[in-house]
Amino acid sequence: MRRQLVRIYATVFLFAGVNFVVRAQAPDHTSHAPAGPVPREILDRPVPMRTGIGTVHEKVSTPSAEAQAFYDQGLAYLHSFVWIEAIRSFH
């Protein structure tokens, strides 16, 4: 009899705990709402050529070696999920 009561209580607590966890993870998204787009003055800042961020290369139709280098840098940042620096490099 005592063993049955323990099982019943354990089952009740287990389902109550699962219900609590599910409710705690309800997606209302208010705690992580986006703050807005990146300010334009940050995106327009010049970015220097950097080394050590990756070795990605894709040929583009430009005669400028500097433009090709910035494009490759933007790809390296893009593949590293550093989107703002990628935008700045492409710009």
ABEGO torsion letter per residue (X at the ends): XAAAAAAAAAAAAAAAAAAAAAAAABBAGAAABBAEBBBAAAAABBBBBBBGAEBBBBBBBBABAAAAAAAAAAAAAAAAGBAAAAAAAAX
